[in-house]
Amino acid sequence: MAIVNTFNSNYVSTAIATVPSGTERFVLFIHAQVGGGAYDIPPTGATINGQAMTLYASSGNNEQSVRIFGYAIPDSWSAGNYTITPSGHSQFNRWHVAVFTGVDGSSPVVGGAGSRIGVSTNDSISNTVDTVENGWVHDAVITGVQKYAGSGQTVLYNETGRGGISYKSNVSAGTATMSWSWTDSRSGHGAVSLRPSVPKAVWSCLV
């Protein structure tokens, strides 16, 4: 399994997933934002190329909101740019997109988890998800201050007062915990565990 591209810009009104050619492709669409009013309501749904994405992790409806949606790209879709359209949200949002290859198309997600801590003096947050051998765990966090990813996490994006995106790859079967730390902030967090595709067996017959 491998991540092939990410799109982590801020204030993007339209999210685009750049999908490579081939099979076993998967897209994550992530919302991570500090809010506080009707102008930044998080999305309740999302589609890609008109097809509904599945919500796998959510921190709930609150000022520190995280949503992680996913979709297994059908083999029939050609390589190219596909528009992701969120719904149920307000105008002011930030989107993050990660595109993968080598993900099991029939059962791509092992598990997901999300939570929020609404205490302004809190210093950390974490979520634990089930994993399979050689899997991948992707997460997103939002706080109002500078933050630091936990041990073993590779950071893709991290801005003070904005989102943090990280992953663990080639994890062992069992569970994996994704965590972030800081000093004094409320927070929202979500994590999703992905299942790698299994190579098709090659059979030979000796005559």
MDTraj code that builds the backbone (N, CA, C; nanometers):
import mdtraj as md
import numpy as np

residues = "MET ALA ILE VAL ASN THR PHE ASN SER ASN TYR VAL SER THR ALA ILE ALA THR VAL PRO SER GLY THR GLU ARG PHE VAL LEU PHE ILE HIS ALA GLN VAL GLY GLY GLY ALA TYR ASP ILE PRO PRO THR GLY ALA THR ILE ASN GLY GLN ALA MET THR LEU TYR ALA SER SER GLY ASN ASN GLU GLN SER VAL ARG ILE PHE GLY TYR ALA ILE PRO ASP SER TRP SER ALA GLY ASN TYR THR ILE THR PRO SER GLY HIS SER GLN PHE ASN ARG TRP HIS VAL ALA VAL PHE THR GLY VAL ASP GLY SER SER PRO VAL VAL GLY GLY ALA GLY SER ARG ILE GLY VAL SER THR ASN ASP SER ILE SER ASN THR VAL ASP THR VAL GLU ASN GLY TRP VAL HIS ASP ALA VAL ILE THR GLY VAL GLN LYS TYR ALA GLY SER GLY GLN THR VAL LEU TYR ASN GLU THR GLY ARG GLY GLY ILE SER TYR LYS SER ASN VAL SER ALA GLY THR ALA THR MET SER TRP SER TRP THR ASP SER ARG SER GLY HIS GLY ALA VAL SER LEU ARG PRO SER VAL PRO LYS ALA VAL TRP SER CYS LEU VAL".split()
xyz = np.array([
    [0.0841, -0.1186, 0.0000],
    [0.0000, 0.0000, 0.0000],
    [0.0882, 0.1243, 0.0000],
    [0.0457, 0.2256, -0.0727],
    [0.1234, 0.3484, -0.0772],
    [0.0309, 0.4672, -0.0976],
    [0.0686, 0.5790, -0.0393],
    [-0.0016, 0.7033, -0.0666],
    [0.0632, 0.7649, -0.1898],
    [-0.0180, 0.8068, -0.2858],
    [0.0388, 0.8555, -0.4113],
    [0.0347, 1.0071, -0.4230],
    [-0.0603, 1.0711, -0.3564],
    [-0.0568, 1.2168, -0.3549],
    [-0.1490, 1.2705, -0.2471],
    [-0.1208, 1.3918, -0.2059],
    [-0.2055, 1.4603, -0.1082],
    [-0.2316, 1.6020, -0.1558],
    [-0.3388, 1.6596, -0.1049],
    [-0.3762, 1.7962, -0.1409],
    [-0.4204, 1.8636, -0.0115],
    [-0.3320, 1.9422, 0.0475],
    [-0.3542, 1.9902, 0.1827],
    [-0.3604, 2.1427, 0.1926],
    [-0.4072, 2.2078, 0.0893],
    [-0.4164, 2.3533, 0.0916],
    [-0.5294, 2.4004, 0.1829],
    [-0.5224, 2.5249, 0.2233],
    [-0.6254, 2.5863, 0.3059],
    [-0.7227, 2.6664, 0.2198],
    [-0.8440, 2.6832, 0.2734],
    [-0.9451, 2.7688, 0.2114],
    [-0.9779, 2.7254, 0.0686],
    [-0.9798, 2.5959, 0.0442],
    [-1.0108, 2.5442, -0.0884],
    [-1.1607, 2.5209, -0.0993],
    [-1.2246, 2.5858, -0.1955],
    [-1.3695, 2.5721, -0.2100],
    [-1.4084, 2.4430, -0.2800],
    [-1.3166, 2.3893, -0.3617],
    [-1.3424, 2.2651, -0.4323],
    [-1.2249, 2.1704, -0.4116],
    [-1.2521, 2.0515, -0.3578],
    [-1.1474, 1.9522, -0.3358],
    [-1.1359, 1.8625, -0.4583],
    [-1.0126, 1.8364, -0.4997],
    [-0.9858, 1.7533, -0.6163],
    [-0.8994, 1.6345, -0.5755],
    [-0.9414, 1.5143, -0.6148],
    [-0.8603, 1.3943, -0.5961],
    [-0.7955, 1.3592, -0.7289],
    [-0.6629, 1.3610, -0.7328],
    [-0.5899, 1.3230, -0.8532],
    [-0.5625, 1.1734, -0.8465],
    [-0.6365, 1.0963, -0.9260],
    [-0.6358, 0.9512, -0.9176],
    [-0.5456, 0.8933, -1.0264],
    [-0.4543, 0.8029, -0.9902],
    [-0.3671, 0.7425, -1.0916],
    [-0.4409, 0.6324, -1.1673],
    [-0.3779, 0.5810, -1.2713],
    [-0.4343, 0.4673, -1.3436],
    [-0.4145, 0.3403, -1.2619],
    [-0.4880, 0.2351, -1.2985],
    [-0.4711, 0.1076, -1.2320],
    [-0.5908, 0.0674, -1.1495],
    [-0.5686, -0.0198, -1.0535],
    [-0.6732, -0.0734, -0.9678],
    [-0.6351, -0.0520, -0.8216],
    [-0.7233, -0.0960, -0.7297],
    [-0.6956, -0.0918, -0.5854],
    [-0.6649, 0.0494, -0.5378],
    [-0.7454, 0.1443, -0.5824],
    [-0.7253, 0.2857, -0.5494],
    [-0.8287, 0.3298, -0.4452],
    [-0.7879, 0.4194, -0.3585],
    [-0.8753, 0.4621, -0.2494],
    [-0.8480, 0.6092, -0.2185],
    [-0.9553, 0.6819, -0.1816],
    [-0.9445, 0.8249, -0.1530],
    [-0.9983, 0.8544, -0.0134],
    [-0.9248, 0.9333, 0.0637],
    [-0.9744, 0.9889, 0.1889],
    [-0.9983, 1.1384, 0.1705],
    [-1.1114, 1.1848, 0.2200],
    [-1.1480, 1.3264, 0.2183],
    [-1.1633, 1.3710, 0.3633],
    [-1.0833, 1.4709, 0.4034],
    [-1.0717, 1.5066, 0.5441],
    [-1.1080, 1.6526, 0.5675],
    [-1.1900, 1.6753, 0.6698],
    [-1.2199, 1.8087, 0.7206],
    [-1.1615, 1.8177, 0.8612],
    [-1.0832, 1.9228, 0.8891],
    [-1.0285, 1.9461, 1.0233],
    [-1.0214, 2.0964, 1.0462],
    [-1.1015, 2.1451, 1.1394],
    [-1.1138, 2.2907, 1.1531],
    [-1.1620, 2.3331, 1.2910],
    [-1.1042, 2.4416, 1.3401],
    [-1.1554, 2.5092, 1.4583],
    [-1.2665, 2.6021, 1.4153],
    [-1.3808, 2.5941, 1.4842],
    [-1.4949, 2.6757, 1.4463],
    [-1.5458, 2.7621, 1.5590],
    [-1.6730, 2.7863, 1.5541],
    [-1.7332, 2.8700, 1.6560],
    [-1.8441, 2.9568, 1.6007],
    [-1.9326, 2.8986, 1.5222],
    [-2.0416, 2.9779, 1.4672],
    [-2.1014, 2.9130, 1.3452],
    [-2.2096, 2.9723, 1.2959],
    [-2.2813, 2.9141, 1.1826],
    [-2.2008, 2.9205, 1.0534],
    [-2.0944, 2.9984, 1.0507],
    [-2.0183, 3.0150, 0.9265],
    [-1.9255, 2.8973, 0.8991],
    [-1.9060, 2.8058, 0.9910],
    [-1.8119, 2.6963, 0.9683],
    [-1.8673, 2.5621, 1.0156],
    [-1.9908, 2.5327, 0.9772],
    [-2.0529, 2.4047, 1.0107],
    [-1.9828, 2.2931, 0.9324],
    [-1.9430, 2.1825, 0.9988],
    [-1.8734, 2.0743, 0.9281],
    [-1.9671, 1.9976, 0.8354],
    [-1.9107, 1.9274, 0.7362],
    [-1.9946, 1.8534, 0.6404],
    [-2.0606, 1.7321, 0.7044],
    [-2.1796, 1.6992, 0.6552],
    [-2.2492, 1.5781, 0.6975],
    [-2.2373, 1.4673, 0.5944],
    [-2.1920, 1.5005, 0.4753],
    [-2.1754, 1.4020, 0.3696],
    [-2.0783, 1.4519, 0.2644],
    [-2.0440, 1.3630, 0.1691],
    [-1.9550, 1.4008, 0.0594],
    [-1.9733, 1.3029, -0.0551],
    [-1.9542, 1.3509, -0.1764],
    [-1.9554, 1.2653, -0.2945],
    [-1.8289, 1.2881, -0.3752],
    [-1.7886, 1.1866, -0.4514],
    [-1.6803, 1.1998, -0.5475],
    [-1.7320, 1.1516, -0.6820],
    [-1.7202, 1.2390, -0.7811],
    [-1.7724, 1.2073, -0.9143],
    [-1.9198, 1.1656, -0.9068],
    [-1.9923, 1.2254, -0.8118],
    [-2.1340, 1.1980, -0.7955],
    [-2.1678, 1.0764, -0.7107],
    [-2.0662, 1.0041, -0.6612],
    [-2.0890, 0.8841, -0.5818],
    [-2.0669, 0.9123, -0.4330],
    [-2.1550, 0.8604, -0.3485],
    [-2.1489, 0.8898, -0.2053],
    [-2.0262, 0.8281, -0.1396],
    [-1.9568, 0.9094, -0.0604],
    [-1.8450, 0.8622, 0.0201],
    [-1.8980, 0.8196, 0.1574],
    [-1.8223, 0.7353, 0.2253],
    [-1.8611, 0.6852, 0.3575],
    [-1.7885, 0.7630, 0.4659],
    [-1.8621, 0.8035, 0.5703],
    [-1.8012, 0.8707, 0.6855],
    [-1.7467, 0.7638, 0.7799],
    [-1.6147, 0.7638, 0.8009],
    [-1.5509, 0.6621, 0.8836],
    [-1.5079, 0.7134, 1.0205],
    [-1.4896, 0.8438, 1.0365],
    [-1.4472, 0.8976, 1.1656],
    [-1.5011, 1.0389, 1.1816],
    [-1.5470, 1.0712, 1.3033],
    [-1.6022, 1.2030, 1.3308],
    [-1.5786, 1.2393, 1.4769],
    [-1.5457, 1.3661, 1.5003],
    [-1.5286, 1.4161, 1.6367],
    [-1.6594, 1.4691, 1.6936],
    [-1.7676, 1.4620, 1.6147],
    [-1.8963, 1.5128, 1.6592],
    [-1.9200, 1.6553, 1.6113],
    [-2.0376, 1.7092, 1.6432],
    [-2.0736, 1.8451, 1.6028],
    [-2.0300, 1.9428, 1.7117],
    [-1.9216, 2.0107, 1.6855],
    [-1.8661, 2.1009, 1.7856],
    [-1.7705, 2.1990, 1.7197],
    [-1.7095, 2.2827, 1.8016],
    [-1.6216, 2.3856, 1.7470],
    [-1.4899, 2.3304, 1.6953],
    [-1.4435, 2.2193, 1.7494],
    [-1.3223, 2.1537, 1.6999],
    [-1.3671, 2.0281, 1.6253],
    [-1.3837, 2.0384, 1.4948],
    [-1.4485, 1.9308, 1.4196],
    [-1.3535, 1.8620, 1.3220],
    [-1.3636, 1.7290, 1.3204],
    [-1.2889, 1.6458, 1.2262],
    [-1.3872, 1.5491, 1.1609],
    [-1.3765, 1.5344, 1.0305],
    [-1.4519, 1.4356, 0.9552],
    [-1.3555, 1.3658, 0.8606],
    [-1.3642, 1.2321, 0.8522],
    [-1.2839, 1.1581, 0.7549],
    [-1.3773, 1.0680, 0.6749],
    [-1.3923, 1.1000, 0.5468],
    [-1.4722, 1.0214, 0.4535],
    [-1.3789, 0.9388, 0.3649],
    [-1.4309, 0.8280, 0.3105],
    [-1.3502, 0.7464, 0.2214],
    [-1.4313, 0.6880, 0.1080],
    [-1.3605, 0.6485, 0.0004],
    [-1.4275, 0.5874, -0.1147],
    [-1.3274, 0.5037, -0.1927],
    [-1.3666, 0.3794, -0.2234],
    [-1.2854, 0.2914, -0.3081],
    [-1.3159, 0.3226, -0.4541],
    [-1.2152, 0.3638, -0.5285],
    [-1.2333, 0.4017, -0.6684],
    [-1.2578, 0.2773, -0.7534],
    [-1.3678, 0.2722, -0.8291],
    [-1.3935, 0.1557, -0.9159],
    [-1.2845, 0.1400, -1.0221],
    [-1.2581, 0.0149, -1.0589],
    [-1.1565, -0.0106, -1.1604],
    [-1.1911, 0.0546, -1.2938],
    [-1.3198, 0.0778, -1.3156],
    [-1.3633, 0.1345, -1.4432],
    [-1.3302, 0.2830, -1.4567],
    [-1.2985, 0.3493, -1.3461],
    [-1.2657, 0.4918, -1.3545],
    [-1.1248, 0.5090, -1.4092],
    [-1.1111, 0.5949, -1.5073],
    [-0.9805, 0.6225, -1.5653],
    [-0.9007, 0.7169, -1.4759],
    [-0.7727, 0.7291, -1.5035],
    [-0.6897, 0.8238, -1.4286],
    [-0.7364, 0.9661, -1.4570],
    [-0.7229, 1.0522, -1.3582],
    [-0.7616, 1.1911, -1.3783],
    [-0.7996, 1.2604, -1.2494],
    [-0.8490, 1.3818, -1.2637],
    [-0.8909, 1.4616, -1.1496],
    [-1.0409, 1.4460, -1.1280],
    [-1.0782, 1.4121, -1.0046],
    [-1.2183, 1.3930, -0.9697],
    [-1.2575, 1.4894, -0.8580],
    [-1.3696, 1.5571, -0.8790],
    [-1.4161, 1.6556, -0.7821],
    [-1.4862, 1.5871, -0.6652],
    [-1.4503, 1.6301, -0.5438],
    [-1.5181, 1.5867, -0.4220],
    [-1.6080, 1.7001, -0.3758],
    [-1.7352, 1.6691, -0.3551],
    [-1.8321, 1.7718, -0.3180],
    [-1.8906, 1.7402, -0.1805],
    [-1.8561, 1.8204, -0.0786],
    [-1.9156, 1.8006, 0.0541],
    [-2.0568, 1.8565, 0.0582],
    [-2.1343, 1.8150, 0.1593],
    [-2.2708, 1.8647, 0.1753],
    [-2.2993, 1.8880, 0.3230],
    [-2.4011, 1.9718, 0.3495],
    [-2.4427, 1.9986, 0.4858],
    [-2.3536, 2.0934, 0.5620],
    [-2.2557, 2.1533, 0.4941],
    [-2.1590, 2.2407, 0.5604],
    [-2.1851, 2.3857, 0.5230],
    [-2.1153, 2.4734, 0.5908],
    [-2.1218, 2.6153, 0.5568],
    [-2.0103, 2.6501, 0.4586],
    [-2.0019, 2.7743, 0.4236],
    [-1.9063, 2.8188, 0.3223],
    [-1.7611, 2.8053, 0.3677],
    [-1.7339, 2.8334, 0.4946],
    [-1.5961, 2.8457, 0.5422],
    [-1.5451, 2.7112, 0.5926],
    [-1.4681, 2.6408, 0.5111],
    [-1.4122, 2.5133, 0.5512],
    [-1.2770, 2.4918, 0.4859],
    [-1.1996, 2.3982, 0.5430],
    [-1.0709, 2.3598, 0.4863],
    [-1.0761, 2.2111, 0.4540],
    [-1.0288, 2.1745, 0.3357],
    [-1.0342, 2.0352, 0.2919],
    [-0.8941, 1.9782, 0.2754],
    [-0.8818, 1.8488, 0.3016],
    [-0.7567, 1.7752, 0.2818],
    [-0.7908, 1.6443, 0.2119],
    [-0.7095, 1.6057, 0.1144],
    [-0.7366, 1.4849, 0.0358],
    [-0.6111, 1.3985, 0.0303],
    [-0.6272, 1.2676, 0.0477],
    [-0.5162, 1.1734, 0.0319],
    [-0.5611, 1.0606, -0.0597],
    [-0.4784, 1.0278, -0.1587],
    [-0.5097, 0.9238, -0.2570],
    [-0.4104, 0.8091, -0.2407],
    [-0.4621, 0.6858, -0.2410],
    [-0.3799, 0.5678, -0.2169],
    [-0.3917, 0.4670, -0.3310],
    [-0.2905, 0.3826, -0.3423],
    [-0.2979, 0.2617, -0.4242],
    [-0.2687, 0.1417, -0.3334],
    [-0.3071, 0.0226, -0.3784],
    [-0.2794, -0.0981, -0.3021],
    [-0.3733, -0.1212, -0.1861],
    [-0.4963, -0.0670, -0.1947],
    [-0.5956, -0.0834, -0.0885],
    [-0.7011, -0.1845, -0.1330],
    [-0.7423, -0.2720, -0.0427],
    [-0.8439, -0.3732, -0.0709],
    [-0.9751, -0.3053, -0.1089],
    [-1.0176, -0.3227, -0.2326],
    [-1.1368, -0.2538, -0.2799],
    [-1.2664, -0.3061, -0.2212],
    [-1.2704, -0.4331, -0.1818],
    [-1.3934, -0.4908, -0.1290],
    [-1.4150, -0.4591, 0.0182],
    [-1.3071, -0.4380, 0.0919],
    [-1.3165, -0.4060, 0.2348],
    [-1.2009, -0.3148, 0.2724],
    [-1.2041, -0.1900, 0.2269],
    [-1.0871, -0.1025, 0.2384],
    [-1.0555, -0.0544, 0.3799],
    [-1.1575, -0.0383, 0.4635],
    [-1.1359, 0.0221, 0.5955],
    [-1.1536, -0.0821, 0.7050],
    [-1.0510, -0.0970, 0.7879],
    [-1.0555, -0.1892, 0.9009],
    [-1.1386, -0.1291, 1.0139],
    [-1.1189, -0.0015, 1.0413],
    [-1.1941, 0.0648, 1.1469],
    [-1.1637, 0.2126, 1.1522],
    [-1.2488, 0.2854, 1.2210],
    [-1.2302, 0.4291, 1.2377],
    [-1.2747, 0.4720, 1.3753],
    [-1.2211, 0.5847, 1.4230],
    [-1.2581, 0.6363, 1.5548],
    [-1.2404, 0.7867, 1.5565],
    [-1.3226, 0.8542, 1.6366],
    [-1.3117, 0.9988, 1.6494],
    [-1.3543, 1.0435, 1.7876],
    [-1.3016, 1.1586, 1.8303],
    [-1.3371, 1.2117, 1.9615],
    [-1.3034, 1.3595, 1.9689],
    [-1.3563, 1.4236, 2.0714],
    [-1.3281, 1.5641, 2.0980],
    [-1.3044, 1.5826, 2.2471],
    [-1.2140, 1.6723, 2.2819],
    [-1.1937, 1.7117, 2.4212],
    [-1.2211, 1.8610, 2.4304],
    [-1.3246, 1.8980, 2.5074],
    [-1.3695, 2.0368, 2.5123],
    [-1.3159, 2.1167, 2.6286],
    [-1.2021, 2.0753, 2.6845],
    [-1.1408, 2.1454, 2.7972],
    [-1.0268, 2.2321, 2.7454],
    [-1.0314, 2.3599, 2.7731],
    [-0.9343, 2.4528, 2.7153],
    [-0.7925, 2.4322, 2.7672],
    [-0.7775, 2.3659, 2.8821],
    [-0.6440, 2.3416, 2.9379],
    [-0.5896, 2.2033, 2.9019],
    [-0.6595, 2.1309, 2.8137],
    [-0.6150, 1.9971, 2.7782],
    [-0.4855, 2.0017, 2.6969],
    [-0.4053, 1.8931, 2.7084],
    [-0.2733, 1.8919, 2.6455],
    [-0.2503, 1.7800, 2.5443],
    [-0.3498, 1.6937, 2.5212],
    [-0.3278, 1.5842, 2.4260],
    [-0.4592, 1.5178, 2.3897],
    [-0.4549, 1.4388, 2.2826],
    [-0.5696, 1.3581, 2.2414],
    [-0.5179, 1.2369, 2.1654],
    [-0.5931, 1.1267, 2.1685],
    [-0.5536, 1.0072, 2.0939],
    [-0.6760, 0.9242, 2.0598],
    [-0.6613, 0.8409, 1.9561],
    [-0.7626, 0.7424, 1.9200],
    [-0.6924, 0.6146, 1.8780],
    [-0.7523, 0.5006, 1.9143],
    [-0.6962, 0.3698, 1.8824],
    [-0.7903, 0.2971, 1.7864],
    [-0.7336, 0.2394, 1.6809],
    [-0.8130, 0.1670, 1.5811],
    [-0.7552, 0.0274, 1.5604],
    [-0.8419, -0.0653, 1.5196],
    [-0.7961, -0.1990, 1.4834],
    [-0.7129, -0.1929, 1.3563],
    [-0.6170, -0.2832, 1.3437],
    [-0.5287, -0.2846, 1.2274],
    [-0.5086, -0.4270, 1.1772],
    [-0.4632, -0.4373, 1.0523],
    [-0.4220, -0.5648, 0.9948],
    [-0.2753, -0.5550, 0.9554],
    [-0.2156, -0.6695, 0.9279],
    [-0.0732, -0.6729, 0.8944],
    [-0.0448, -0.5896, 0.7696],
    [0.0602, -0.5077, 0.7785],
    [0.1050, -0.4206, 0.6693],
    [0.0025, -0.3136, 0.6323],
    [-0.0861, -0.2810, 0.7243],
    [-0.1872, -0.1788, 0.6987],
    [-0.1344, -0.0374, 0.7147],
    [-0.2263, 0.0557, 0.7019],
    [-0.1949, 0.1997, 0.7050],
    [-0.2987, 0.2681, 0.7930],
    [-0.2551, 0.3574, 0.8817],
    [-0.3467, 0.4350, 0.9646],
    [-0.3264, 0.5827, 0.9359],
    [-0.4339, 0.6515, 0.9059],
    [-0.4315, 0.7925, 0.8684],
    [-0.5136, 0.8703, 0.9705],
    [-0.4663, 0.9876, 1.0123],
    [-0.5429, 1.0629, 1.1111],
    [-0.5431, 1.2115, 1.0813],
    [-0.6300, 1.2826, 1.1529],
    [-0.6394, 1.4277, 1.1436],
    [-0.6741, 1.4817, 1.2818],
    [-0.6161, 1.5969, 1.3155],
    [-0.6421, 1.6605, 1.4444],
    [-0.6606, 1.8104, 1.4228],
    [-0.7362, 1.8734, 1.5104],
    [-0.7500, 2.0185, 1.5073],
    [-0.7393, 2.0723, 1.6492],
    [-0.6548, 2.1713, 1.6679],
    [-0.6416, 2.2439, 1.7942],
    [-0.6243, 2.3921, 1.7616],
    [-0.6230, 2.4743, 1.8643],
    [-0.6019, 2.6167, 1.8428],
    [-0.4588, 2.6605, 1.8613],
    [-0.3682, 2.5649, 1.8907],
    [-0.2287, 2.6000, 1.9210],
    [-0.1341, 2.5085, 1.8442],
    [-0.0049, 2.5345, 1.8581],
    [0.0950, 2.4487, 1.7969],
    [0.0859, 2.3090, 1.8568],
    [0.1029, 2.2048, 1.7738],
    [0.0857, 2.0671, 1.8183],
    [0.1928, 1.9766, 1.7596],
    [0.2072, 1.8591, 1.8228],
    [0.3156, 1.7682, 1.7876],
    [0.2609, 1.6264, 1.7751],
    [0.2967, 1.5588, 1.6652],
    [0.2482, 1.4236, 1.6402],
    [0.3159, 1.3234, 1.7318],
    [0.2442, 1.2132, 1.7591],
    [0.2951, 1.1089, 1.8455],
    [0.4043, 1.0261, 1.7812],
    [0.4628, 0.9382, 1.8608],
    [0.5734, 0.8537, 1.8168],
    [0.5333, 0.7664, 1.6994],
    [0.6200, 0.7600, 1.5997],
    [0.5984, 0.6735, 1.4843],
    [0.5078, 0.7301, 1.3781],
    [0.4559, 0.8516, 1.3974],
    [0.3666, 0.9130, 1.2993],
    [0.4449, 1.0033, 1.2045],
    [0.4190, 0.9866, 1.0751],
    [0.4791, 1.0728, 0.9735],
    [0.3824, 1.1861, 0.9438],
    [0.4276, 1.3103, 0.9592],
    [0.3407, 1.4263, 0.9436],
    [0.3370, 1.4714, 0.7984],
    [0.2153, 1.4852, 0.7441],
    [0.1958, 1.5370, 0.6088],
    [0.1652, 1.6854, 0.6099],
    [0.1005, 1.7307, 0.7157],
    [0.0563, 1.8704, 0.7216],
    [0.0368, 1.9080, 0.8685],
    [0.0806, 2.0289, 0.9063],
    [0.0648, 2.0733, 1.0446],
    [0.0808, 2.2243, 1.0504],
    [-0.0300, 2.2938, 1.0761],
    [-0.0280, 2.4386, 1.0878],
    [-0.0896, 2.4787, 1.2208],
    [-0.0264, 2.5729, 1.2904],
    [-0.0785, 2.6203, 1.4179],
    [-0.2172, 2.6797, 1.4005],
    [-0.3108, 2.6359, 1.4831],
    [-0.4476, 2.6843, 1.4748],
    [-0.5283, 2.6222, 1.3634],
    [-0.4661, 2.5312, 1.2889],
    [-0.5333, 2.4627, 1.1791],
    [-0.5108, 2.3128, 1.1927],
    [-0.5315, 2.2370, 1.0862],
    [-0.5264, 2.0932, 1.0957],
    [-0.3870, 2.0352, 1.1078],
    [-0.3822, 1.9120, 1.1561],
    [-0.2629, 1.8289, 1.1525],
    [-0.3002, 1.6959, 1.0902],
    [-0.2224, 1.6485, 0.9927],
    [-0.2492, 1.5236, 0.9223],
    [-0.1246, 1.4361, 0.9318],
    [-0.1418, 1.3093, 0.9721],
    [-0.0264, 1.2207, 0.9807],
    [-0.0679, 1.0771, 0.9499],
    [0.0321, 0.9866, 0.9429],
    [0.0010, 0.8469, 0.9170],
    [0.1061, 0.7558, 0.9793],
    [0.0688, 0.6278, 0.9928],
    [0.1615, 0.5192, 1.0224],
    [0.1438, 0.4155, 0.9119],
    [0.2544, 0.3657, 0.8565],
    [0.2470, 0.2671, 0.7495],
    [0.3085, 0.1347, 0.7943],
    [0.2729, 0.0278, 0.7225],
    [0.3248, -0.1059, 0.7513],
    [0.3063, -0.1441, 0.8975],
    [0.1886, -0.1143, 0.9512],
    [0.1613, -0.1467, 1.0908],
    [0.1371, -0.2971, 1.1057],
    [0.1485, -0.3462, 1.2281],
    [0.1231, -0.4870, 1.2572],
    [-0.0249, -0.5097, 1.2831],
    [-0.0665, -0.6340, 1.2742],
    [-0.2047, -0.6686, 1.3068],
    [-0.2290, -0.6486, 1.4557],
    [-0.3457, -0.5966, 1.4893],
    [-0.3801, -0.5704, 1.6289],
    [-0.4492, -0.4371, 1.6420],
    [-0.3800, -0.3404, 1.6999],
    [-0.4316, -0.2040, 1.7117],
    [-0.3178, -0.1043, 1.6925],
    [-0.3534, 0.0175, 1.6614],
    [-0.2569, 0.1270, 1.6532],
    [-0.3210, 0.2515, 1.7126],
    [-0.2412, 0.3276, 1.7838],
    [-0.2878, 0.4515, 1.8463],
    [-0.2231, 0.5709, 1.7781],
    [-0.3064, 0.6663, 1.7398],
    [-0.2599, 0.7928, 1.6829],
    [-0.2820, 0.9010, 1.7871],
    [-0.1801, 0.9830, 1.8109],
    [-0.1905, 1.0832, 1.9169],
    [-0.1211, 1.2132, 1.8777],
    [-0.1640, 1.3207, 1.9426],
    [-0.1026, 1.4520, 1.9281],
    [-0.0956, 1.5176, 2.0654],
    [0.0029, 1.6062, 2.0842],
    [0.0156, 1.6770, 2.2110],
    [0.0412, 1.8249, 2.1868],
    [0.0153, 1.9076, 2.2886],
    [0.0282, 2.0533, 2.2814],
    [0.0174, 2.1083, 2.4220],
    [-0.0017, 2.2363, 2.4357],
    [-0.0253, 2.2982, 2.5661],
    [-0.1513, 2.3824, 2.5602],
    [-0.2513, 2.3416, 2.6346],
    [-0.3738, 2.4184, 2.6579],
    [-0.4557, 2.4456, 2.5316],
    [-0.5407, 2.3520, 2.4962],
    [-0.6338, 2.3751, 2.3862],
    [-0.7420, 2.2680, 2.3839],
    [-0.8604, 2.3052, 2.3420],
    [-0.9617, 2.2081, 2.3044],
    [-0.9175, 2.1399, 2.1751],
    [-0.9800, 2.0268, 2.1433],
    [-0.9322, 1.9544, 2.0254],
    [-1.0388, 1.8609, 1.9702],
    [-1.0226, 1.8269, 1.8435],
    [-1.0986, 1.7218, 1.7774],
    [-1.0013, 1.6327, 1.7035],
    [-1.0347, 1.5023, 1.6918],
    [-0.9393, 1.4081, 1.6332],
    [-1.0146, 1.2914, 1.5703],
    [-0.9597, 1.2385, 1.4611],
    [-1.0153, 1.1201, 1.3977],
    [-0.9049, 1.0366, 1.3367],
    [-0.9264, 0.9046, 1.3295],
    [-0.8289, 0.8132, 1.2703],
    [-0.9008, 0.7030, 1.1939],
    [-0.8400, 0.6604, 1.0824],
    [-0.8958, 0.5541, 0.9984],
    [-0.7853, 0.4555, 0.9645],
    [-0.8161, 0.3269, 0.9763],
    [-0.7217, 0.2193, 0.9460],
    [-0.7573, 0.1558, 0.8122],
    [-0.6599, 0.1464, 0.7205],
    [-0.6828, 0.0927, 0.5873],
    [-0.6262, -0.0480, 0.5723],
    [-0.6961, -0.1288, 0.4910],
    [-0.6586, -0.2678, 0.4673],
    [-0.5855, -0.2792, 0.3332],
    [-0.4637, -0.3331, 0.3318],
    [-0.3932, -0.3493, 0.2041],
    [-0.4548, -0.4603, 0.1212],
    [-0.4390, -0.4505, -0.0089],
    [-0.4863, -0.5569, -0.0968],
    [-0.3960, -0.6785, -0.0817],
    [-0.4534, -0.7940, -0.1032],
    [-0.3786, -0.9203, -0.0940],
    [-0.3443, -0.9651, -0.2352],
    [-0.2160, -0.9887, -0.2623],
    [-0.1790, -1.0343, -0.3986],
    [-0.2536, -1.1617, -0.4348],
    [-0.3004, -1.1675, -0.5592],
    [-0.3696, -1.2867, -0.6068],
    [-0.2722, -1.4043, -0.6159],
    [-0.3168, -1.5184, -0.5695],
    [-0.2321, -1.6375, -0.5725],
    [-0.2076, -1.6819, -0.7165],
    [-0.0882, -1.7276, -0.7425],
    [-0.0539, -1.7792, -0.8736],
    [-0.0368, -1.9305, -0.8611],
    [-0.1202, -2.0053, -0.9351],
    [-0.1175, -2.1502, -0.9263],
    [-0.0534, -2.2086, -1.0523],
    [0.0271, -2.3109, -1.0313],
    [0.0868, -2.3803, -1.1466],
    [0.0556, -2.5290, -1.1335],
    [0.0463, -2.5953, -1.2444],
    [0.0129, -2.7373, -1.2443],
    [0.1174, -2.8131, -1.3267],
    [0.1808, -2.9068, -1.2621],
    [0.2807, -2.9883, -1.3323],
    [0.2113, -3.1104, -1.3927],
    [0.2320, -3.1333, -1.5182],
    [0.1690, -3.2449, -1.5881],
    [0.2735, -3.3508, -1.6141],
])
top = md.Topology()
chain = top.add_chain()
for i, resn in enumerate(residues, 1):
    res = top.add_residue(resn, chain, resSeq=i)
    for name in ("N", "CA", "C"):
        top.add_atom(name, md.element.get_by_symbol(name[0]), res)
traj = md.Trajectory(xyz[None], top)
